[in-house]
Amino acid sequence: MRMENIEENQTTPGSTTSDDDVPPEWTTWCRRGNHSPTTKKKALMRCLQGGQVRGYFSDLPLRPDLDHGHSMYPSVEHLVDPTNHDETVVEARIINYMKSHLSEQEFWQVVEHLFAVGVKKGRIKLPYGKRLPKNWSPARHYKKDGALN
């Protein structure tokens, strides 16, 4: 997914955010972790809807007060490439790691939710039930140390 797909009411690349724009409960979150406060603020502002930060893909409400190990803790998602910090959004950690974190039942519950959000946002269109092409593979794969390349 590229930045041109971000809804018009959200911040776009090149726009600036100030501490005044960031909801107060998110200020500390923006200053923690591996990503710069500027990267995190821009990602957060792209996902701010009606005063609440919601997951970019899932539309789930996010809470910065959760423990950083919590499955629903907000995490930075790189839309294009892990080295491209300009095109980032915020998503629940579980969505970023669900392929290895959920039971099969929980996985399908989340997939069903994502399908409903995708239809509502116009990202999933008729006919439903399309399958991936034979021999499909993602463009990025894990390195031996667990990082994406």
N, C-alpha and C positions, 0 to 999 in steps of 0.2 A: 504494500500500500504506500503510495507516495503522498507528499504533503498537499498536492492539489486536491486530494480527496477529503481533506479536513473541511468540516462544515464552515460556511461563511461567518457564522457568529463567533468563531473561535479565533485566537491569535494565529497569525500566519508568520512564516519565516521572515526575519528582518524587522519585525515589530519589536518594540521594547516593553519591558515590564518593570515596574518599580516595586519597592517593598509595600507601598500603599495599595497596589493592585492585588497583592497576594492576601487571601483571607488569613487573619491573624493566627488561626490554629495550624496553618501550613508553613509559617515562617521558619520554625525550628526544623521541620522536615526538609526544607530547601537547603539548609546549611549542613545537614548530616549526609554521610555516605560518600561514595566514590566519585559522584558527578559534581561538577561545579554548581554553586548556587544559581548562577545565570542559566545553565542548562536546565536545571530542575524547575526554575520559575517559568521558563518558556514552555516546557512540557506541561506543567500544571495549568497554565493559563489556557492552553489549547483544549483542556478538558474541563474547564470551569463552565458550568451550566446553571444558571439561576442561583448563583452563590454557592453551589456545591460542586466539588470535584468528582467526576464520574469516570470510570474506566473507558478509555477510547474505543476498544473493541467490544467490551462487555456491557457498557452502560451501567455497571454496578457502582453504587455510591462508595467512595473511598474514604478511609479515616486515617489521618496521620498519627493519631494517638495510640494506635496498636503497636504491640511489640514488633520489632523489625523481623522476628522469626515467624510471625503470624502469617498464615496463608493469604489473608486479604490485605496485608500491608502494601501500601502503594509502592510501585517500582517504576523506574524509567524504562520505557520501551523504545528502542531504536527502530524507526519505520523502514529505513533503507539499508543501513549497514552499521555494525557496532562501533565503527570509527567515526561515523557521521553524527556528531552531537547537536547539529542544527535541526535535524528532523526527528525529534523525539516527542513522545506523549507519555501519559501516565496510565498505568493499568495495574490491576491487582496482581500480586505476585503469583497467585494460583493460576491465573490465565497464562502467564509467562512460563510456568513450569508444569501445567496440568498433565502433560503426557506422562510424567513420571511420578506425580504426586497424588493422584486420585485413584480410588477404587474404580472398577469398571462402571458400577451403577452411578457413582458421583460424576464420572467423566461424561456419561450420556446425559445426565441432568444438566450439566453445564453446556454441553453441545446443543441441547434442545433450547436452552435459554438464549444462547448466541444466535441460533437460527431465527428465533422470534425477533430479536433485536435487529438482525441483518435484514429481515423482510421489512420491518417497520422503517428502517433507514434507507430502504431501496437498494441495498447492497446484494441481496439475494432475490433473484427474479425467476419467474416461471420460464421453463418448466422446472419444478423442484426435483430433487433427487439426482442431480447430475453427479456422475462419478469422475474421479480423477483419471486422466489418460493412462493407458498401459505404460509401465516403466517410468511413471512420474517420479521425480525426486526433487527435494528442496535445493535451492541454489547454495545455501550455506549448510555446513556440517560441523559437528563437534570435533575439536582437536583432541588428542589423547589426554591433555590436562583438563578437559571439561569446558574450555572456553570455545565460543563460537568463532569460526573463521569466515 
